[in-house]
Amino acid sequence: MSDINPLEPWLRGTMTDVNPVIRAVLHALELAREDVLKWCYPLTLEQLNRPVASAAPVSFHLKHIARSLDRLLTYAECRALDEEQFGALRTEKEPASRREALFEELSKALEQSKERLRSLAGVDFGAPRTVGKKQLPTTVGGLLVHIADHTQRHAGQAITTAKIVSSL
């Protein structure tokens, strides 16, 4: 953990070859990864699965980050979700069965998301897209901003819950 840079990713001058919009999303994902590892990785499986009051457990947030990235990027790529993605969605609230598998899923999703995001660099960010069964309207740019925003939101919720369960 000591190798984590004290500067937030967006201040490190990295990925200057990447479209600035994509770069901002990549930096948001990198910050989420670093913060989640710092605060959530030390937890036991029991702590990861422990809900606090009416708040979802850390394990839910980590699975949700990984799986929602896949879903949101699928919409950005102008594709429909498949049955495997719907199946993964249905199991997000189930407790994690293995601690390492939870973090492996998150790590894999973040790595795959980097490549998928980079491949969107040439796409018109104003191009229309739809989301969900109701085909709600948005754009590629709207999805990209939401990917960064949504990931950060759930990382923050996971970290807050991690701090609470680690103090119990």
N, C-alpha and C positions, 0 to 999 in steps of 0.2 A: 504494500500500500504506500510505502514511502516514495515510490517513484512517480506518484501523481503530481503533475505540475500545479503549482499554487495559482497560476493564472487560469481563468476560465478559457475553454477552447476558442471562443470567438476573439480573444485578445492575444492569441499565440502567433498570429500571422501565418497560420497553416492553410493549406488547400487553396492557395491563391490562384491556382489554375482552374478552379471550379467556378461555374456560374455562381454569382453572389447569393442568389435566392437558394439554390441547392446547398451552397456552402453554409448558410445560416441554419438550415435544417440539419445538416450533418453535424454542425457544432452543437446544436441542441441535443442531438442523440448522444454525442460524446460526453457532454456534461451530465446527462441522465445516467449514462453507464458508470461514470466515475463516482457520482454521488451515491448511486444505488450500491455499488460495490463497497464503498467506504462505510455506509451505515447499515446495510442489510446483510452483506456477506458474512459477518461475524455471528449472525443469529443461528440458533439451532433449528432443526426442522419443526420442533414443537413451537418455538417462538414465531417462526415464519407462518405457521398455520393458525396462530392464535388471533381471533378477532378481539377488538377492544371496543366495549360498549356496542354501538351499532355500526362501527367502522369495519370495513372489510380487512381481512388479514393481509399481511405483506405478500404472501404467496399469490393471492388473487391479483394484486397490482402488477407483480412481475410477469405473470402469465398474460394478463391483459395488455401490458405494454407490448410484449412479443407478438401476440396474436393480432392485436389491432393494427400494428405496423403492417403486417402482411395483408390484412383486409384493406386498409386505407391505400396502400400502394397498388393493390389490385384494381381498385377503383380509378386511381390516378392513371394507370396503364390502360384504362378503358376496357377492362375485362370484368366479367361477372365472377362472383365468388363460387367456389366449387363445394362439393359435399364435404370434403376433408376440412375446409375452412369453417363450414357450419358446425361440423362435429367438434372442432376445437373450441369454437365459441360456446357451445353447450356445456363444456367441461371446465370452463375458466374458474367457476366458483368452488369446484371440488378441491379439497386440501391436497397439497403437494405430497407425493408419496416418497420422493427422494430429494434431498436438499441439493445435491450436485446436479441432478437432472433439471431442476428449476433454473439454476444459474446457467447451465449449458444451453437451455432453450432460449433464454434471454440473450446470451452472447451470440448465438447463431443467428437469431432474428435481427439483432443490431448489425452484424456483419453483412448479412444478405440485404438488409435495407440500404446500406451504404452503396452497394453496387446498383441496386434498383433505382435509387435516387440519382446517382450519377448518369444513368441511362436516360433520365428525363430532362437532362440539361438543355436539349435542343427542342423540346416540346413547347408549344405556345401555352404560356401559363394562363391565358384567358380562354383556352379551349374548354368547352363545356364537358362536364362529367356528371354522372348521377351516382347517388349513394343509397344502398339498402334496397329492401323489397319494394319500398314506396317510390324508388327512383327519384329521390329528392335532388334538386338541382344544385350544382356547385361548379367549380372550375378546377383545372389542374392546380393553379395557384392557391385556391381555397383549400384544397386537400393538402398541399405542401405545408401551408401555415398551420393547418389543424394537426398534422403529424407532429410538428415541433411542439405546439401548444399542448396537445393531448398527452404526449409522452412526458413532458415536463410536469404536467398536472399529476399524473399517476406516480411519477418518481417522487414527487413531493409528498404525496399521500403515503406511499410506502415508507419513506424515511421518517415521517412523523410517527407512524404506527410502530416502526422499528425502535425508535427512541423510547416509546412508551413501554413496549413489551420487554425491552432489555432492562428496564428499571424495575420491573415487577418481581 
